[in-house]
Amino acid sequence: MSENDYLLKLENVKLSFKEQGGKYRKIIAAADFAVYKEEFFVLLGPSGCGKTSILRIIAGLQEPTSGRILMENQSIEGPSRDRAMVFQGYTSFPWLTVLENVEFGMRLYMKEENKIRERALYYLEIVGLAEHREKFPNELSGGMKQRVAIARTLAVSPKVLLMDEPFGALDAQTRWLMQELLQEISRKEKITVVFVTHDVEEAVYLADRIYISTVIPSRCFKIVSVPFKSRDVQLKNNEEFRQLEDEVVLSLRQAVFSKGGE
């Protein structure tokens, strides 16, 4: 793929915050990368390195200090349903059923009740929650709540699915199941995903490419291409997978001890 095939592009994006006393703290020294159509792009780095800030900037929820964010060669200005986000915390409305939660976002731009219901049921089927559609969020497990969030987000037809450590609070077995589900969905729906994690195994399993960040003030230390075409849970036992995981761990350690943007 050439750079002209990108769907999303960040050009020299920087972020600083003003602290008490009037001093500015630099969070992102520079973020420069392109994400291609239908790519699964993972942002990997230590906690506090600005990964979530990059995701929020892409979503239009955070203003960068400087730099440009382009979507299909157009500058991004504010939120849009073209870029929909799944957060780490459970974000369903507790007073709505599973089905009503999935329908909620569509009601902001669609009027046809039959189409709203049809799409909601379709995505609940995809995430394996069709039989739980009349339940309320407090009746669901953590993994099921995140499935609701994924179904609700996909239902609004985003071009880019932004995910901020969505499986971080789940137990190991549920996390593996959710990773498999997300792989299946992203391939079937041909959706572009930008996914934040600090888990190396998760990054290698999910990604087409991995952006490895330095500590703050952060910049890209390295972008690693992942060669695996077929993804299933058995891949994690593959020697080539483990070798790549070791390489990424080494790069991450080097990134942590680098000077970032200083």
PyRosetta script that sets phi, psi and omega in degrees:
from pyrosetta import init, pose_from_sequence

init()
pose = pose_from_sequence("MSENDYLLKLENVKLSFKEQGGKYRKIIAAADFAVYKEEFFVLLGPSGCGKTSILRIIAGLQEPTSGRILMENQSIEGPSRDRAMVFQGYTSFPWLTVLENVEFGMRLYMKEENKIRERALYYLEIVGLAEHREKFPNELSGGMKQRVAIARTLAVSPKVLLMDEPFGALDAQTRWLMQELLQEISRKEKITVVFVTHDVEEAVYLADRIYISTVIPSRCFKIVSVPFKSRDVQLKNNEEFRQLEDEVVLSLRQAVFSKGGE")
pose.set_psi(1, 139.7)
pose.set_omega(1, 176.1)
pose.set_phi(2, -94.9)
pose.set_psi(2, 165.6)
pose.set_omega(2, -179.4)
pose.set_phi(3, -63.2)
pose.set_psi(3, -20.9)
pose.set_omega(3, 179.3)
pose.set_phi(4, -71.4)
pose.set_psi(4, -12.3)
pose.set_omega(4, -179.5)
pose.set_phi(5, -89.7)
pose.set_psi(5, 5.2)
pose.set_omega(5, -174.2)
pose.set_phi(6, -68.1)
pose.set_psi(6, 151.3)
pose.set_omega(6, 171.5)
pose.set_phi(7, -97.8)
pose.set_psi(7, -39.3)
pose.set_omega(7, -175.1)
pose.set_phi(8, -131.4)
pose.set_psi(8, 140.6)
pose.set_omega(8, -178.4)
pose.set_phi(9, -146.0)
pose.set_psi(9, 133.5)
pose.set_omega(9, 173.5)
pose.set_phi(10, -109.5)
pose.set_psi(10, 129.7)
pose.set_omega(10, -178.9)
pose.set_phi(11, -119.3)
pose.set_psi(11, 108.0)
pose.set_omega(11, 174.9)
pose.set_phi(12, 49.4)
pose.set_psi(12, 45.8)
pose.set_omega(12, -179.7)
pose.set_phi(13, -76.7)
pose.set_psi(13, 128.8)
pose.set_omega(13, 179.7)
pose.set_phi(14, -125.4)
pose.set_psi(14, 153.2)
pose.set_omega(14, 178.3)
pose.set_phi(15, -145.2)
pose.set_psi(15, 129.0)
pose.set_omega(15, 175.5)
pose.set_phi(16, -133.3)
pose.set_psi(16, 150.8)
pose.set_omega(16, 175.8)
pose.set_phi(17, -119.3)
pose.set_psi(17, 143.5)
pose.set_omega(17, 176.1)
pose.set_phi(18, -86.2)
pose.set_psi(18, 122.7)
pose.set_omega(18, -179.4)
pose.set_phi(19, -95.2)
pose.set_psi(19, 171.2)
pose.set_omega(19, 174.6)
pose.set_phi(20, -60.0)
pose.set_psi(20, 138.1)
pose.set_omega(20, -176.6)
pose.set_phi(21, 96.9)
pose.set_psi(21, -6.2)
pose.set_omega(21, 174.4)
pose.set_phi(22, 89.7)
pose.set_psi(22, -3.6)
pose.set_omega(22, 178.5)
pose.set_phi(23, -78.8)
pose.set_psi(23, 150.9)
pose.set_omega(23, 178.0)
pose.set_phi(24, -101.6)
pose.set_psi(24, 135.7)
pose.set_omega(24, 176.7)
pose.set_phi(25, -107.5)
pose.set_psi(25, 122.1)
pose.set_omega(25, -178.9)
pose.set_phi(26, -82.2)
pose.set_psi(26, 121.9)
pose.set_omega(26, 179.3)
pose.set_phi(27, -97.1)
pose.set_psi(27, -50.4)
pose.set_omega(27, 179.1)
pose.set_phi(28, -116.6)
pose.set_psi(28, 115.3)
pose.set_omega(28, 178.7)
pose.set_phi(29, -74.1)
pose.set_psi(29, -39.4)
pose.set_omega(29, 177.6)
pose.set_phi(30, -171.6)
pose.set_psi(30, 130.3)
pose.set_omega(30, 172.8)
pose.set_phi(31, -121.8)
pose.set_psi(31, 113.6)
pose.set_omega(31, -179.6)
pose.set_phi(32, -131.1)
pose.set_psi(32, 110.0)
pose.set_omega(32, 174.9)
pose.set_phi(33, -165.7)
pose.set_psi(33, 160.2)
pose.set_omega(33, 175.3)
pose.set_phi(34, -119.4)
pose.set_psi(34, 145.7)
pose.set_omega(34, 176.1)
pose.set_phi(35, -117.5)
pose.set_psi(35, 128.4)
pose.set_omega(35, -175.9)
pose.set_phi(36, -88.9)
pose.set_psi(36, 161.2)
pose.set_omega(36, 178.9)
pose.set_phi(37, -60.2)
pose.set_psi(37, 133.3)
pose.set_omega(37, 178.8)
pose.set_phi(38, 66.9)
pose.set_psi(38, 15.8)
pose.set_omega(38, 179.0)
pose.set_phi(39, -87.3)
pose.set_psi(39, 148.1)
pose.set_omega(39, 171.4)
pose.set_phi(40, -104.5)
pose.set_psi(40, 104.4)
pose.set_omega(40, -172.5)
pose.set_phi(41, -110.6)
pose.set_psi(41, 122.0)
pose.set_omega(41, -175.6)
pose.set_phi(42, -108.9)
pose.set_psi(42, 131.2)
pose.set_omega(42, 172.2)
pose.set_phi(43, -95.9)
pose.set_psi(43, 114.8)
pose.set_omega(43, -176.1)
pose.set_phi(44, -119.1)
pose.set_psi(44, 136.5)
pose.set_omega(44, 177.7)
pose.set_phi(45, 176.9)
pose.set_psi(45, 171.2)
pose.set_omega(45, -179.4)
pose.set_phi(46, -67.4)
pose.set_psi(46, 159.1)
pose.set_omega(46, 177.6)
pose.set_phi(47, -58.1)
pose.set_psi(47, 138.5)
pose.set_omega(47, 176.5)
pose.set_phi(48, 82.9)
pose.set_psi(48, 12.7)
pose.set_omega(48, -177.0)
pose.set_phi(49, -93.3)
pose.set_psi(49, 3.4)
pose.set_omega(49, 176.1)
pose.set_phi(50, 98.0)
pose.set_psi(50, 10.5)
pose.set_omega(50, -179.4)
pose.set_phi(51, -61.2)
pose.set_psi(51, -47.4)
pose.set_omega(51, -179.7)
pose.set_phi(52, -65.3)
pose.set_psi(52, -35.6)
pose.set_omega(52, 177.3)
pose.set_phi(53, -61.6)
pose.set_psi(53, -40.9)
pose.set_omega(53, 177.0)
pose.set_phi(54, -61.3)
pose.set_psi(54, -43.7)
pose.set_omega(54, -179.7)
pose.set_phi(55, -62.8)
pose.set_psi(55, -42.8)
pose.set_omega(55, 179.8)
pose.set_phi(56, -66.5)
pose.set_psi(56, -34.6)
pose.set_omega(56, 176.2)
pose.set_phi(57, -65.2)
pose.set_psi(57, -44.2)
pose.set_omega(57, 177.6)
pose.set_phi(58, -61.3)
pose.set_psi(58, -40.3)
pose.set_omega(58, -179.0)
pose.set_phi(59, -70.5)
pose.set_psi(59, -15.3)
pose.set_omega(59, -176.5)
pose.set_phi(60, 84.9)
pose.set_psi(60, 14.8)
pose.set_omega(60, -179.7)
pose.set_phi(61, -93.6)
pose.set_psi(61, -10.6)
pose.set_omega(61, -178.0)
pose.set_phi(62, -137.8)
pose.set_psi(62, 129.5)
pose.set_omega(62, 177.3)
pose.set_phi(63, -81.9)
pose.set_psi(63, 126.6)
pose.set_omega(63, 174.2)
pose.set_phi(64, -72.6)
pose.set_psi(64, 157.0)
pose.set_omega(64, 175.3)
pose.set_phi(65, -68.8)
pose.set_psi(65, -37.6)
pose.set_omega(65, 176.5)
pose.set_phi(66, -160.0)
pose.set_psi(66, 170.5)
pose.set_omega(66, -179.9)
pose.set_phi(67, 102.4)
pose.set_psi(67, 174.5)
pose.set_omega(67, -178.1)
pose.set_phi(68, -125.8)
pose.set_psi(68, 145.5)
pose.set_omega(68, 172.5)
pose.set_phi(69, -121.9)
pose.set_psi(69, 122.1)
pose.set_omega(69, -176.6)
pose.set_phi(70, -115.0)
pose.set_psi(70, 138.8)
pose.set_omega(70, 173.8)
pose.set_phi(71, -124.4)
pose.set_psi(71, 114.4)
pose.set_omega(71, -175.6)
pose.set_phi(72, 51.7)
pose.set_psi(72, 44.4)
pose.set_omega(72, 176.1)
pose.set_phi(73, 69.6)
pose.set_psi(73, 12.4)
pose.set_omega(73, 176.3)
pose.set_phi(74, -114.6)
pose.set_psi(74, 138.2)
pose.set_omega(74, -179.9)
pose.set_phi(75, -64.7)
pose.set_psi(75, 137.8)
pose.set_omega(75, 177.3)
pose.set_phi(76, -83.6)
pose.set_psi(76, 129.0)
pose.set_omega(76, 177.3)
pose.set_phi(77, -134.2)
pose.set_psi(77, 96.9)
pose.set_omega(77, 178.1)
pose.set_phi(78, 82.9)
pose.set_psi(78, 176.8)
pose.set_omega(78, -177.9)
pose.set_phi(79, -68.1)
pose.set_psi(79, 156.7)
pose.set_omega(79, 176.3)
pose.set_phi(80, -158.3)
pose.set_psi(80, 150.5)
pose.set_omega(80, 177.7)
pose.set_phi(81, -71.8)
pose.set_psi(81, -4.8)
pose.set_omega(81, 170.8)
pose.set_phi(82, -66.0)
pose.set_psi(82, -23.5)
pose.set_omega(82, -178.3)
pose.set_phi(83, -128.3)
pose.set_psi(83, 98.9)
pose.set_omega(83, -175.6)
pose.set_phi(84, -109.3)
pose.set_psi(84, 143.6)
pose.set_omega(84, -169.7)
pose.set_phi(85, -119.7)
pose.set_psi(85, 137.4)
pose.set_omega(85, 171.9)
pose.set_phi(86, -110.4)
pose.set_psi(86, 121.7)
pose.set_omega(86, -175.0)
pose.set_phi(87, -91.2)
pose.set_psi(87, 168.1)
pose.set_omega(87, 178.2)
pose.set_phi(88, -68.9)
pose.set_psi(88, -41.4)
pose.set_omega(88, 179.0)
pose.set_phi(89, -75.7)
pose.set_psi(89, 160.5)
pose.set_omega(89, -179.9)
pose.set_phi(90, -81.4)
pose.set_psi(90, 122.0)
pose.set_omega(90, -168.5)
pose.set_phi(91, -114.9)
pose.set_psi(91, 14.6)
pose.set_omega(91, 178.9)
pose.set_phi(92, -69.6)
pose.set_psi(92, 151.3)
pose.set_omega(92, 174.7)
pose.set_phi(93, -77.4)
pose.set_psi(93, 120.1)
pose.set_omega(93, -173.1)
pose.set_phi(94, -67.0)
pose.set_psi(94, -22.2)
pose.set_omega(94, -177.9)
pose.set_phi(95, -88.8)
pose.set_psi(95, -2.6)
pose.set_omega(95, 178.6)
pose.set_phi(96, -108.0)
pose.set_psi(96, 148.9)
pose.set_omega(96, 174.5)
pose.set_phi(97, -70.8)
pose.set_psi(97, 170.5)
pose.set_omega(97, 176.4)
pose.set_phi(98, -54.9)
pose.set_psi(98, -48.0)
pose.set_omega(98, -179.9)
pose.set_phi(99, -61.9)
pose.set_psi(99, -45.2)
pose.set_omega(99, -179.2)
pose.set_phi(100, -65.6)
pose.set_psi(100, -34.5)
pose.set_omega(100, 176.1)
pose.set_phi(101, -62.8)
pose.set_psi(101, -43.0)
pose.set_omega(101, -179.9)
pose.set_phi(102, -68.7)
pose.set_psi(102, -33.6)
pose.set_omega(102, 179.5)
pose.set_phi(103, -74.4)
pose.set_psi(103, -22.4)
pose.set_omega(103, -168.7)
pose.set_phi(104, -55.2)
pose.set_psi(104, -52.9)
pose.set_omega(104, -177.3)
pose.set_phi(105, -62.1)
pose.set_psi(105, -37.5)
pose.set_omega(105, -179.4)
pose.set_phi(106, -65.5)
pose.set_psi(106, -30.2)
pose.set_omega(106, -178.0)
pose.set_phi(107, -67.1)
pose.set_psi(107, -15.7)
pose.set_omega(107, 179.5)
pose.set_phi(108, -75.3)
pose.set_psi(108, -18.8)
pose.set_omega(108, -178.4)
pose.set_phi(109, -137.8)
pose.set_psi(109, -7.0)
pose.set_omega(109, 179.0)
pose.set_phi(110, -115.3)
pose.set_psi(110, 143.2)
pose.set_omega(110, -179.4)
pose.set_phi(111, -109.7)
pose.set_psi(111, -23.9)
pose.set_omega(111, -174.3)
pose.set_phi(112, -76.9)
pose.set_psi(112, 106.7)
pose.set_omega(112, -176.2)
pose.set_phi(113, -58.7)
pose.set_psi(113, -39.6)
pose.set_omega(113, -177.9)
pose.set_phi(114, -66.3)
pose.set_psi(114, -36.3)
pose.set_omega(114, 179.0)
pose.set_phi(115, -71.7)
pose.set_psi(115, -38.3)
pose.set_omega(115, 177.2)
pose.set_phi(116, -61.1)
pose.set_psi(116, -47.9)
pose.set_omega(116, -179.3)
pose.set_phi(117, -64.6)
pose.set_psi(117, -41.4)
pose.set_omega(117, -179.0)
pose.set_phi(118, -61.9)
pose.set_psi(118, -45.4)
pose.set_omega(118, -179.3)
pose.set_phi(119, -67.6)
pose.set_psi(119, -41.0)
pose.set_omega(119, 179.9)
pose.set_phi(120, -60.9)
pose.set_psi(120, -45.2)
pose.set_omega(120, -179.6)
pose.set_phi(121, -66.7)
pose.set_psi(121, -36.1)
pose.set_omega(121, 178.5)
pose.set_phi(122, -60.6)
pose.set_psi(122, -48.5)
pose.set_omega(122, -177.7)
pose.set_phi(123, -74.3)
pose.set_psi(123, -29.3)
pose.set_omega(123, 173.0)
pose.set_phi(124, -66.0)
pose.set_psi(124, -35.0)
pose.set_omega(124, 175.9)
pose.set_phi(125, -65.3)
pose.set_psi(125, -42.9)
pose.set_omega(125, -179.2)
pose.set_phi(126, -60.8)
pose.set_psi(126, -40.6)
pose.set_omega(126, -177.7)
pose.set_phi(127, -91.3)
pose.set_psi(127, 5.3)
pose.set_omega(127, 174.2)
pose.set_phi(128, 76.9)
pose.set_psi(128, 30.2)
pose.set_omega(128, -177.9)
pose.set_phi(129, -121.3)
pose.set_psi(129, 13.1)
pose.set_omega(129, -176.4)
pose.set_phi(130, -56.7)
pose.set_psi(130, -39.3)
pose.set_omega(130, -176.9)
pose.set_phi(131, -77.1)
pose.set_psi(131, -7.8)
pose.set_omega(131, 179.6)
pose.set_phi(132, -107.1)
pose.set_psi(132, 13.6)
pose.set_omega(132, -170.8)
pose.set_phi(133, -62.7)
pose.set_psi(133, -25.4)
pose.set_omega(133, -178.9)
pose.set_phi(134, -93.4)
pose.set_psi(134, 1.6)
pose.set_omega(134, 178.3)
pose.set_phi(135, -81.1)
pose.set_psi(135, 162.3)
pose.set_omega(135, 174.8)
pose.set_phi(136, -100.9)
pose.set_psi(136, 157.0)
pose.set_omega(136, -175.9)
pose.set_phi(137, -53.1)
pose.set_psi(137, -34.4)
pose.set_omega(137, -177.8)
pose.set_phi(138, -71.7)
pose.set_psi(138, -5.9)
pose.set_omega(138, 176.8)
pose.set_phi(139, -95.9)
pose.set_psi(139, 2.0)
pose.set_omega(139, -173.6)
pose.set_phi(140, -109.0)
pose.set_psi(140, 154.8)
pose.set_omega(140, 172.3)
pose.set_phi(141, -76.0)
pose.set_psi(141, 170.2)
pose.set_omega(141, 178.8)
pose.set_phi(142, -59.6)
pose.set_psi(142, -44.0)
pose.set_omega(142, 179.4)
pose.set_phi(143, -63.0)
pose.set_psi(143, -38.4)
pose.set_omega(143, 178.8)
pose.set_phi(144, -67.8)
pose.set_psi(144, -37.1)
pose.set_omega(144, 177.8)
pose.set_phi(145, -62.6)
pose.set_psi(145, -39.1)
pose.set_omega(145, 178.3)
pose.set_phi(146, -71.4)
pose.set_psi(146, -28.5)
pose.set_omega(146, 174.1)
pose.set_phi(147, -65.5)
pose.set_psi(147, -38.7)
pose.set_omega(147, 176.1)
pose.set_phi(148, -60.6)
pose.set_psi(148, -45.5)
pose.set_omega(148, -179.7)
pose.set_phi(149, -61.7)
pose.set_psi(149, -40.6)
pose.set_omega(149, 179.1)
pose.set_phi(150, -66.4)
pose.set_psi(150, -44.7)
pose.set_omega(150, 179.3)
pose.set_phi(151, -61.8)
pose.set_psi(151, -44.4)
pose.set_omega(151, -180.0)
pose.set_phi(152, -61.8)
pose.set_psi(152, -39.3)
pose.set_omega(152, -178.3)
pose.set_phi(153, -72.0)
pose.set_psi(153, -42.9)
pose.set_omega(153, 179.0)
pose.set_phi(154, -65.5)
pose.set_psi(154, -30.6)
pose.set_omega(154, -175.8)
pose.set_phi(155, -64.1)
pose.set_psi(155, -23.1)
pose.set_omega(155, 179.9)
pose.set_phi(156, -88.9)
pose.set_psi(156, 7.6)
pose.set_omega(156, 175.0)
pose.set_phi(157, 58.0)
pose.set_psi(157, 54.3)
pose.set_omega(157, 177.8)
pose.set_phi(158, -72.1)
pose.set_psi(158, 152.0)
pose.set_omega(158, 172.6)
pose.set_phi(159, -81.6)
pose.set_psi(159, -29.3)
pose.set_omega(159, 178.0)
pose.set_phi(160, -129.4)
pose.set_psi(160, 127.4)
pose.set_omega(160, 175.8)
pose.set_phi(161, -99.4)
pose.set_psi(161, 117.3)
pose.set_omega(161, -178.9)
pose.set_phi(162, -101.4)
pose.set_psi(162, 129.1)
pose.set_omega(162, -174.3)
pose.set_phi(163, -133.0)
pose.set_psi(163, 119.4)
pose.set_omega(163, -176.0)
pose.set_phi(164, -102.8)
pose.set_psi(164, 91.4)
pose.set_omega(164, -178.3)
pose.set_phi(165, 42.3)
pose.set_psi(165, 54.8)
pose.set_omega(165, -172.7)
pose.set_phi(166, -67.0)
pose.set_psi(166, -18.6)
pose.set_omega(166, -177.3)
pose.set_phi(167, -108.6)
pose.set_psi(167, 9.2)
pose.set_omega(167, -173.8)
pose.set_phi(168, -62.3)
pose.set_psi(168, -30.3)
pose.set_omega(168, -176.5)
pose.set_phi(169, -92.2)
pose.set_psi(169, 1.5)
pose.set_omega(169, -174.9)
pose.set_phi(170, -91.6)
pose.set_psi(170, 154.4)
pose.set_omega(170, 174.2)
pose.set_phi(171, -69.2)
pose.set_psi(171, 163.0)
pose.set_omega(171, -171.6)
pose.set_phi(172, -57.2)
pose.set_psi(172, -45.9)
pose.set_omega(172, -177.2)
pose.set_phi(173, -65.0)
pose.set_psi(173, -44.0)
pose.set_omega(173, 179.0)
pose.set_phi(174, -65.3)
pose.set_psi(174, -37.4)
pose.set_omega(174, 179.2)
pose.set_phi(175, -61.4)
pose.set_psi(175, -44.5)
pose.set_omega(175, 178.3)
pose.set_phi(176, -61.0)
pose.set_psi(176, -42.8)
pose.set_omega(176, 179.3)
pose.set_phi(177, -62.4)
pose.set_psi(177, -41.2)
pose.set_omega(177, 179.9)
pose.set_phi(178, -68.4)
pose.set_psi(178, -35.8)
pose.set_omega(178, 176.1)
pose.set_phi(179, -62.5)
pose.set_psi(179, -44.5)
pose.set_omega(179, 177.7)
pose.set_phi(180, -61.4)
pose.set_psi(180, -44.1)
pose.set_omega(180, 179.7)
pose.set_phi(181, -61.1)
pose.set_psi(181, -44.8)
pose.set_omega(181, -178.8)
pose.set_phi(182, -64.5)
pose.set_psi(182, -38.9)
pose.set_omega(182, 175.8)
pose.set_phi(183, -59.0)
pose.set_psi(183, -47.8)
pose.set_omega(183, -179.3)
pose.set_phi(184, -60.7)
pose.set_psi(184, -45.1)
pose.set_omega(184, -177.4)
pose.set_phi(185, -65.6)
pose.set_psi(185, -46.0)
pose.set_omega(185, -176.6)
pose.set_phi(186, -63.0)
pose.set_psi(186, -36.7)
pose.set_omega(186, 178.6)
pose.set_phi(187, -73.5)
pose.set_psi(187, -44.2)
pose.set_omega(187, -177.7)
pose.set_phi(188, -65.8)
pose.set_psi(188, -43.7)
pose.set_omega(188, -176.8)
pose.set_phi(189, -85.2)
pose.set_psi(189, -6.1)
pose.set_omega(189, 179.9)
pose.set_phi(190, 53.3)
pose.set_psi(190, 47.9)
pose.set_omega(190, -175.7)
pose.set_phi(191, -103.7)
pose.set_psi(191, 149.5)
pose.set_omega(191, 175.8)
pose.set_phi(192, -88.4)
pose.set_psi(192, 131.4)
pose.set_omega(192, -176.9)
pose.set_phi(193, -123.7)
pose.set_psi(193, 133.2)
pose.set_omega(193, 167.8)
pose.set_phi(194, -116.0)
pose.set_psi(194, 117.8)
pose.set_omega(194, -166.1)
pose.set_phi(195, -125.1)
pose.set_psi(195, 126.2)
pose.set_omega(195, 178.8)
pose.set_phi(196, -97.5)
pose.set_psi(196, 133.6)
pose.set_omega(196, 174.3)
pose.set_phi(197, -155.4)
pose.set_psi(197, 162.0)
pose.set_omega(197, 167.7)
pose.set_phi(198, -117.5)
pose.set_psi(198, 10.4)
pose.set_omega(198, -178.6)
pose.set_phi(199, -97.9)
pose.set_psi(199, 115.7)
pose.set_omega(199, -174.1)
pose.set_phi(200, -65.5)
pose.set_psi(200, -45.7)
pose.set_omega(200, -179.4)
pose.set_phi(201, -59.3)
pose.set_psi(201, -43.3)
pose.set_omega(201, 178.6)
pose.set_phi(202, -61.5)
pose.set_psi(202, -42.6)
pose.set_omega(202, -179.8)
pose.set_phi(203, -61.5)
pose.set_psi(203, -47.8)
pose.set_omega(203, -177.9)
pose.set_phi(204, -66.3)
pose.set_psi(204, -37.0)
pose.set_omega(204, -178.3)
pose.set_phi(205, -69.3)
pose.set_psi(205, -38.2)
pose.set_omega(205, -172.7)
pose.set_phi(206, -91.2)
pose.set_psi(206, -33.0)
pose.set_omega(206, -162.3)
pose.set_phi(207, -82.0)
pose.set_psi(207, 150.4)
pose.set_omega(207, 160.0)
pose.set_phi(208, -87.3)
pose.set_psi(208, -38.4)
pose.set_omega(208, 173.7)
pose.set_phi(209, -141.0)
pose.set_psi(209, 148.9)
pose.set_omega(209, -178.9)
pose.set_phi(210, -120.4)
pose.set_psi(210, 121.9)
pose.set_omega(210, 174.9)
pose.set_phi(211, -90.9)
pose.set_psi(211, 113.9)
pose.set_omega(211, -179.1)
pose.set_phi(212, -98.4)
pose.set_psi(212, 121.6)
pose.set_omega(212, -175.3)
pose.set_phi(213, -98.0)
pose.set_psi(213, 147.3)
pose.set_omega(213, 169.6)
pose.set_phi(214, -77.8)
pose.set_psi(214, 175.8)
pose.set_omega(214, 170.1)
pose.set_phi(215, -69.6)
pose.set_psi(215, 170.0)
pose.set_omega(215, -179.4)
pose.set_phi(216, -73.0)
pose.set_psi(216, 148.0)
pose.set_omega(216, -4.5)
pose.set_phi(217, -70.5)
pose.set_psi(217, 120.7)
pose.set_omega(217, -164.6)
pose.set_phi(218, -82.9)
pose.set_psi(218, 151.2)
pose.set_omega(218, 169.4)
pose.set_phi(219, -149.3)
pose.set_psi(219, 172.4)
pose.set_omega(219, 179.9)
pose.set_phi(220, -73.4)
pose.set_psi(220, 123.2)
pose.set_omega(220, 174.7)
pose.set_phi(221, -84.8)
pose.set_psi(221, -40.1)
pose.set_omega(221, -176.0)
pose.set_phi(222, -167.9)
pose.set_psi(222, 148.4)
pose.set_omega(222, 170.5)
pose.set_phi(223, -115.5)
pose.set_psi(223, 122.9)
pose.set_omega(223, -175.8)
pose.set_phi(224, -106.8)
pose.set_psi(224, 127.9)
pose.set_omega(224, 174.8)
pose.set_phi(225, -86.4)
pose.set_psi(225, 137.1)
pose.set_omega(225, -179.5)
pose.set_phi(226, -105.7)
pose.set_psi(226, 122.4)
pose.set_omega(226, -170.3)
pose.set_phi(227, -85.1)
pose.set_psi(227, -9.5)
pose.set_omega(227, -170.1)
pose.set_phi(228, -72.7)
pose.set_psi(228, 127.9)
pose.set_omega(228, 179.2)
pose.set_phi(229, -93.0)
pose.set_psi(229, -40.4)
pose.set_omega(229, -179.9)
pose.set_phi(230, -98.0)
pose.set_psi(230, 130.6)
pose.set_omega(230, -178.2)
pose.set_phi(231, -123.6)
pose.set_psi(231, 120.9)
pose.set_omega(231, 167.9)
pose.set_phi(232, -148.7)
pose.set_psi(232, 172.8)
pose.set_omega(232, -173.2)
pose.set_phi(233, -62.7)
pose.set_psi(233, -25.9)
pose.set_omega(233, 179.1)
pose.set_phi(234, -67.4)
pose.set_psi(234, -21.2)
pose.set_omega(234, 179.8)
pose.set_phi(235, -58.1)
pose.set_psi(235, -32.0)
pose.set_omega(235, -176.8)
pose.set_phi(236, -65.7)
pose.set_psi(236, -17.2)
pose.set_omega(236, 177.3)
pose.set_phi(237, -94.2)
pose.set_psi(237, -2.6)
pose.set_omega(237, -177.8)
pose.set_phi(238, -73.1)
pose.set_psi(238, 137.8)
pose.set_omega(238, -178.4)
pose.set_phi(239, -61.6)
pose.set_psi(239, -39.5)
pose.set_omega(239, 179.2)
pose.set_phi(240, -64.1)
pose.set_psi(240, -37.2)
pose.set_omega(240, 177.2)
pose.set_phi(241, -62.3)
pose.set_psi(241, -47.2)
pose.set_omega(241, -178.2)
pose.set_phi(242, -65.3)
pose.set_psi(242, -36.3)
pose.set_omega(242, 177.8)
pose.set_phi(243, -64.5)
pose.set_psi(243, -43.9)
pose.set_omega(243, 178.9)
pose.set_phi(244, -65.7)
pose.set_psi(244, -39.0)
pose.set_omega(244, 177.1)
pose.set_phi(245, -58.8)
pose.set_psi(245, -43.7)
pose.set_omega(245, 178.6)
pose.set_phi(246, -62.7)
pose.set_psi(246, -40.5)
pose.set_omega(246, 178.6)
pose.set_phi(247, -62.9)
pose.set_psi(247, -41.6)
pose.set_omega(247, -179.8)
pose.set_phi(248, -67.7)
pose.set_psi(248, -40.4)
pose.set_omega(248, 176.8)
pose.set_phi(249, -59.1)
pose.set_psi(249, -44.9)
pose.set_omega(249, 179.3)
pose.set_phi(250, -61.5)
pose.set_psi(250, -45.1)
pose.set_omega(250, 179.0)
pose.set_phi(251, -63.5)
pose.set_psi(251, -38.6)
pose.set_omega(251, 179.6)
pose.set_phi(252, -65.1)
pose.set_psi(252, -41.3)
pose.set_omega(252, 177.1)
pose.set_phi(253, -62.5)
pose.set_psi(253, -43.0)
pose.set_omega(253, 178.0)
pose.set_phi(254, -62.9)
pose.set_psi(254, -38.4)
pose.set_omega(254, 179.3)
pose.set_phi(255, -65.7)
pose.set_psi(255, -39.9)
pose.set_omega(255, -179.2)
pose.set_phi(256, -63.0)
pose.set_psi(256, -36.6)
pose.set_omega(256, -177.0)
pose.set_phi(257, -93.5)
pose.set_psi(257, 1.8)
pose.set_omega(257, 174.6)
pose.set_phi(258, -78.5)
pose.set_psi(258, 174.5)
pose.set_omega(258, -175.8)
pose.set_phi(259, -92.4)
pose.set_psi(259, 9.9)
pose.set_omega(259, 178.4)
pose.set_phi(260, 57.0)
pose.set_psi(260, -132.2)
pose.set_omega(260, -176.4)
pose.set_phi(261, -94.6)
pose.set_psi(261, 8.9)
pose.set_omega(261, -177.1)
pose.set_phi(262, -68.4)
pose.dump_pdb("model.pdb")
